[in-house]
């Protein structure tokens, strides 16, 4: 059974940065659709950044220019570099690899 574990969340001030990691217990993540989603309190889960077919990346308009998704296929790990964080980025961030979801990691942006 494949597992996905996120890490790297925390409390950060507006304008700060965090890097989230997503480790998958499967190989060949380059063959899977992987991405990051988030869910804020009282809101629906939304897509943040995705690796789509052919290696293209898609970002939500709200994070373009601030967030960067990357992956290390040798380590079966996906990253989300988040810069210039805003209050509205506060949410639980989830990773998905080939349809398998992690438990999420909390990101709180607060002054």
ABEGO torsion letter per residue (X at the ends): XBBBBBBGBEBBBBGBBBBBBBBBABBGAAABBBBBBBBBBGBBBBBABBBBBGGBBBBBAAABGABBBBBBAAAGBBBBBBBGBBAAABBBBBBBBGGBBBAEBBBBBBX
